[in-house]
Amino acid sequence: MARSEERSRSLFLRLFLGVCILAVLAFFVLTSPWTWSLAHPSREVAALDGADLENGELIFVASDCATCHATPGQEDPLKLGGGRELDTEFGLFRMPNISPHDEDGIGDWTLAEFDRAVREGVGPGGLDGENFYPSFPYTSYQRMTAEDVRDMYAFIQSLEPVAGRIDDHDLKFPYNIRRGVGLWRLVFLDGERLPEGNPGPLPVAEDANDPFAPVTIDAPDDVILARGKYLVEGPGHCAECHSPRTMLGTIPAGMRHGGGPTPDGHGHFPNISPHETSIGFWSANAIANYLKTGVSPIGKRAGGDMEEVVANTSQLSDADRLAMARYLKTVAPVDNPAPGLPEPNRSSQVVMLEQSGESARELPTSPAEEVGVASSAFVVHTKSFFLDAGGAEEDGKLLSGTEVAVVEEGSDLLRVRLEGWQLVGAEAVLYAKQGQRIMQAVLGEPAIAALETGETVTDPDTGQDWVSVSLEGWVDKTGMLVDGDALWSFTAQMFNSACAACHSPPEADHFLANQWIGTLGSMKRFTSLEPDAYRLLLVYLQNNAKDSGAKERADL
């Protein structure tokens, strides 16, 4: 009996081990780049000796390569040293060096390796290649012709090599298992080409008597639309940003070009389909003009990532921009209003919209007992400040967005310490940073007299003297938040919901800290933000402005 049980256990272990081995083998076979290649038609690689550098530059620009791969912190878009980071729900993606540097870039790649990377999402390395994450938009680049990929390769190889290897992505489990991307490719990468192909540059019928006449393309409509489709769905990869994503990173059926959240989840890419909730009222010429100037039909200028995209599309020909616009007017309309906008009223009845300004926005706060035991907290609701715990009259106000250190807890009050800067001669206001009008507090005469002063610094740009100061006093425990990350994440989402309904919001570092005061102030009347919410939004933008140093909260 014992021997029979032992044989059964041995058989079970052998079967289990066999199943495990088969599972591992199946995983490696299914995730192998070559499995995808065997299941799809082979792709020819164009002859390198026929490369057209001029066309290569055009495809490079249309593909928006520099937006992701140009070295941050410098102005030359052709220095492709990589280093830009893309924070997503899957983790942090780092854009690699694609300059022709032999060790750190792609200088030692062959055309065949480059073609496979661009159109199949597989780079050189390992026994069977390295699967690329679809944050690299090869799901669109797979539509490109072999000749255009070859020309772009030749153009990139003609640029200046940039030294410096970029660290690998920092992704969450299980997305950090790069091998597993092979299974994603096998399921979702269709490998289909555009049946119309790429008709090439379009001829323009110029009017010598009127140089300002609208662009007229001297080609049949089907050729114009084919060229527009190729640029939009291929190198331009417009749908990669302007579409929502499933949890697997794919575009849901029927939602292509319909807009959706930005990768970090705190912004919104607009709907670019010809639906009435989108840009359906834009003419083809208006879309083409936007791709050239970045100015919409209602006078709003492109911001954020789209500003960088326009820097590239503005380099295309008038004919190509118009072809793209003509094609976008033909894609399937998607009913997907921007955040904060209602669905259109398609009934015969007048519908009154709820007035969002009638009730105050609920701002995030922590329970008073949690604030009392914290080491620091942020003021959410503007509050009175007292030098003495039993003071009858306030000695100043702490403004929304101000961070304070908790020194002592009383029954209903907190003793807090505030540190910042003051402009010499204007002691009634306390700012968060030297030289920047990020207001923290407004002080009365007794509070001014109680200030502890530190070093004095002369601003080299303005010649103004600034002095570091600190002050301790008492505030009530309510209307404060302990979690700074939660506060600024909330404010980032508020920025998007308040601004994206009408236009693409600019990045916070598009303006200087002091410029944001007037810029946001000019738009205040178009929002329903109550004073504390407005103050929080302003502080968020100022703390992440172009001149605010390290962007501590830019990844929110």
N, C-alpha and C positions, 0 to 999 in steps of 0.2 A: 504493500500500500504506500509506504513512504517512498519507495523507488518510483512508483507511478506518479506521485505528486511531484517528485523532483524532475522527472522527465517532462511533465506538463509545464512546470515553471521554466525549464530550460527552453522548451519550444516557444513559450510565450515571449521570453527575452529575445530569442533569435528573431521572431516575427517583429517584435517592437523595434529592434535594432535595424532590421531590414527596411521597415516602413520609414524610420528616421533617415536612413541613408538615401532611400528613394526620394523623400521629401526634399532633402538637401540638394540632390542632383536635379530634381525638377525645378527648384528655385533658381539654381545657377543656369539651367538651360533656358527657362522662361525669361530671366532677367538679362540674358546675354544680348548685347547689341546685334549680334549676328542672327539671332532668332528673328528679330524684327526685319532685318535685311532679307532673310530667306522668305519671309511671308509677304514681301512687297516687291513691286517691280524694281529692277536695278536702275540706277541713275548714271547717266554718262557724265564724265567730267570733261569740260571743254579744254581744248588745247591752249596751253599757257602762252604760246608764241603769238596768238591772235588777240592778246589782251588790249583793251581800249581804256586807257587811264582816265580820259575825260568822262566816259560813261561810268567807270568805276567810282569816280568822285560823286557823280550824280546819284548812284545807287547807295553809296555810303551816306550821303546826306539824307536821302529819302528813308533810309533804314534807321535814322536817328541814333547812329552808333555812338557819337560823341556825348550825347546826353548821359549815357550810363558809364562809358568807358574813359572819358577824358579825366585826367588827373585833377582832383579837386584843389582849389586854392590857387589856381593860375588861369590865365585868360585864353590860352591857345587851345582851341577845341581839337586840334590834331595831335596833341600829346596824349596818347592813349595808354597812360600808365595805370589806369583803373584806380580803385580805392573807394568809390562811392558805395554807400551802404543802403540797403533796402530792408526796412524792418517790417515784417509781415506776421500774420498769425502762425505761420509755419516756423518762424525763427528769423535770424538775421542773414541776409544774402550780401556778399561782398563782390562787387564787380571786378573781374580780373583784368590784368594787364594784357591788352591785345596789340600793343605796339610791336614792331618787327625786331624786338630784342631777342637774341638767340636763347638766353637762359631764362629770363623773367617774363618774356612775352610769347609771341607766336612766330618769331623770326625763323625758327627751324622747322616750322610746319610745312608740309608739301601742300600743293593745291588740292590734291585728293583728300587730305586730312581736313583742310579748311572747308571744303565742300561738304564733307560728311558731318562736320560740326554744325554748319549753318543750316543744312537742309534735313539732317536726320537727328541732330542733338546728341552726337557722339564725338568725343574728342579722343586724341591719341593717348595711349597709356594702358597699362595692364596687358593681359593676354588677349582680350577681345575688345579693347576700347573702354572709354570712360563715359558713362551716361551723364548727360547734362540735365540739370533741373530746368523745367519749363519756365522759370523766371527769365531765362534766355528765350526769346520768342521764336524758337524754331518751328513752333506750330503754325506760324504765319510764313516764316522764311522758307518753309518747305515748298511753297508755291513759286519761288523764284526760279528763273531759268539758269541753266548751267553757265551760259555766257555772262550773265549779270554777276553771278557768284565769282566767276573767274576774274572779271574786271574789278570787282570790289577787292578781291584778294591782292591783285597787282597794285591797286592804289594804296592799300594799307601797307604793303611791303615797301612802298616808295617813301613812307613817312619816316620821321626821326625815331630811332629806338629810344625807349624810356626804361631806365633801370629801376628795379624794385619789384619784388614778388609780393603779391597780395595774399594775405591769410585766407584760408578756406572758409566756407560758410559756417555759421554757428547756428545749427538748426535743432529743433526739438525732436525727441524720439517719437515716432519711428522715421521721421522725414530725414534724419541724418544718415540713414542707411542708403547711400547713393546707389548701391547696386539695385535696390528696389525700384528705382526710377525706370529701370528696364521694363518692368511689368506695366508701369503706367504708360510707357511708350507703346508697348504691345497692344494695349487696350484702346488708347485714346489718340495716338498719332496715326492719322489715316494715310499719310504718304501721297495724297492725291495732288495732282497738278491742275492748274487752271486750263480748261480746254481751249480757251482763247489765246493762252500764252501771253507774251508781251509784244504788242505791236510796235514798240519802240517810240522814239520821240515823234510828236505830232506836228505837222506843218501848220503855220498860222497865216491866214490871209490878212496881210497888213494893208491899212488904208493910208497911203502916202499923204493924202490931203487932211487927214485928221489923226494925228498921233495919239490922241486921247480916246479914240473910239473903242468900244468894248471889244474884247478878244473874240475873234472869229476863227475857229479851227477848220482848216480846209481838209476835212476827212469825213467819211460817213459816220452816222451816229453809232453804229455797232462797233466801229473801230475806236471811237472816242470813249465809249463806255468800257470797252475791253482794256484800254490803257488805264482808265481810272480804277477799274476793278483790280488790275494787277498792282498798282501802286498802293491802294488802300488795303487790300487783303494780303499782299505779299510783303515787300520791303517796308511799307508804311506801318504795318501791323496795328492799325487803329483799334480793332476790336479787342486786342489784348488788354488795353487799359479801359476802354469804354464799354465794358461788359461786366456783369456780375459773375461771381465764381461759386461753384459748389464746394463742398468740404474736400473734394478730391482735386480742386484746382481747375476744373473744366468749366466751360461756358454753358449754362443751362439752355436747353432747347427753346427756341423762340425768343431768346433774350440778347442775341448778338447785336452789338452797337447800342444796347439799351441803357448804358450807364450802370454804375454800381459803386460800392465802397472802394476807397483807396486801399492798397495793401496793408497799411498800418491800422485800418479800421476807423480812422478819425477824420477822414475826408471823403469826398465823393467825386467820381469822374462823371461828367454829365452825359446824358442820353444824346447821341448824335444821329439817331434814326429820324426819318422824316415824319414823326408823329406830332400831333398837336400839343402833347405834353413836353415836347422836345424842341427841335429846331425846324419843325415842319413849316413854319412861316418864313424861314430864310430862303431866299432865292439861291440858285446855283452860283450866281455872280457874288452874292453876299458871302457864301461859304468860301469861295475862291479868294475874295478880298480878305477874309479873316485869316486864311492860311498865309496870306502875304503880309498883312499889317498887324494881326493880332487884335483888331478892333471889331466888335460884333455890330450887328445892325442897330442895336440900341446904345451904342457908344461905350460899351464896357470893354476893357482891355484884358487880354489873356494874362493869367497869373499862374503861379505854381509851375508844375511840370509842363503845362501847355505853353508857357512862355518860351521854354527851351525848345519845344517842338516847333513852334512858329519860327524860331531862329533858323531852323533847318528848312522847313517848307517854304520860307521866304526866298530861299536860294534856288528853288525849282523854277522852271519856266512857267509863264502865264498859262500856256496850253496844258501843262501837266496839272497845275492847281485846278484849272477849270474842269479837266477830265475827272479828277478826284471828286470835285464837288458835284458834277453831273451824276457820277456813279452813286454817291451817297444819297442823292434824291431818289434812287431806285431801290434801295435796300428795304427789307421788310420793316414797317413801322412797329415800334415797341411802346406800349402804354406803360410808362414807368416815370412818373413825375419825380422831380428832384426833392430831396428832403425838405419838409416844411411847406411844400406846395400841395394844394388840394387837387383831386381829380376834376377834370372839366365837367361842367354842368350840361348834360346832354338831354335834359328834360325840358318841357315847355314852361316849367315853373321857375320863378325867381327864387334862388337859394341864397340866404344870408349866411356869410361865413362867420364863424366864431371869432370874436375879437380877442386875439391872444394877449393883448395888452391889458385886458380887464383884470386878470389875476396874475400875481407875481410869480415869476419862475421859482421853483423850489430849488434852492441851492444846497449842496451837500454840507452837512455839519456833523460833528461828533457829539455824543452825550456829554453833559457837563462833568460827570464823574470820570470819564475817560480823559477829558482835557486836563482835569486837575492832577492826574498822575503822569502826564506826558512830560518829556523834556523840552519840547517845543510845540508850537501850534501856529496855524495860519488864521488870520482874521478873515471871516467870510462876510459877516454883516458889520458895516461900519459901527464903531462903538465908542462910548465916552471913556476917557482916560483920567484917572485921579492920582495925584501924588500921595494922598493919604487914604487909607482904607475907609475911613469914616467921612470923607470929604462930601460936602453938600453940593458944591458946584464943580463942574468938570474943568479940568486943566488942559484939555485938548481932545482930539479925536484920533483914533487909529483907523486907517482906511482899509477897505477890502483888499485882500491880496498881500497884506503885510505879515511877515513871519516874526514871531517873538519867541524868546526863550522863557520857559516857565521857571520862576525862581522860588515861589512859595505859594501854597494853597491855603486859602481861607475858607470860611463856611460857604459863602456865595461868590467870593471874589478870588482872583489870581493876582499875585505879584509877578509882573513880567518885566523882562529887560529887552529894550529895543535898541538896535545899533544901526547906524547909517551915516549919511553925509549931509552937510548943510553948506549952502552958498553963503560966504561971508557977506553980511549985510542983509541977509534975508533969513533970519533965524526962526521965523515962525513956521517954516516948512522943513520937514525932514525927508530926505530922499534915500532910496536904497543903494544907489551907486554914485560914485563921484563923476560929475559931468553929465549925468543923465537924469532927466526929470521923471523918475519913477517914484511917485509920491507915496510915502508911508504914513505920515502923520502931520496933523496941523496942531500947533502948540500955542497955548496962552502964555502970558508973561511969567507966571510962577514956574511953569514947566521949562521955559527957556532958561530961567535963572538956575534951574536944577540940573541942567545938562552937564555931563562930563565930556570934556573935549580932549581930542588927541592930536594927531599930526595934521598939519596944513599942507595942502598940495596946490600948486598953480597949474591950471589946465594949459597945456602948450598951445592948443588951438584957439582958445578964447582969451587967455590971460586972466581968467577969473580964479579967485582963491576959494578952495573948498577945504572944509575941516571935518574930520571924522568925529562923531559924537555918539554918546550912549545915554540912555535914560531908563530909570526904573519907576514903576508905578503900578496902579491897580486897575483891573478891568473885570467885568463880570464874565462868567464861564460860558455863557451861551453864545451861539452864532460863530463858533470856531471849529476848525477841522484839524485833526492830528495828522492825517495822511496827506502829505503834500502831493504825492503822485496822483492820488485820486482827484485832488482839487484841479490840477493842471490837465489831467485827462478829461475831466468834465468840461473845463474851459475850452480845450481844443475842439471838443465835439460841439460846444455852443458856437464857437467861431464858424464851424462849417455850416451848422443849421441856420445861423443868422445871416450868413453871407452867400452860401452856395446856391440859394434859391434863385438869385438873380444873375450871378456870374461866377467865374472860377476865382476863388479867393487866392490872393497872393500868398506866398510863403512868408512866415513871420520875419525871416531874415532878408526880405526884399527891401525893407526900409530901416533907417536908423531908429533907435529908441525914441528920440525926441520927435522924429517925423511921424511916428505912429499916433502922437497926440492929436495932431491936426487931421491926419488921414482918417482915423477912426471917428473922430469928432464930426467930420463932414458927412459921414454915413449914419450917424446915430439916429437922425430923424426918420430914416427908412426902416428902423427896427423897432421892436417893442421891448427892448431891454430896459429893465428897471435900473436905478443908479448903482446898486451893489453889483449886479451882473455885468453892467457896463464897465465898472472899475476892474473887476476880475479879468475881463476880456482884455482890457487895455494893458494891465500888468503882465498878463501872459504874453502878449505880443511884444511888449517892451523887453521882457526878460529873454526873449528869443530873437531879438532884433540883430541886424547885421553887425552892430558895434558892441554887442553885449558880451563879447569874449566867448569862452567855451559855452556851448549850448546845452546847459545841464538838462533842460527839459525838452529838447528838440525831438526826442524820440517818442514823445507821448502821442 
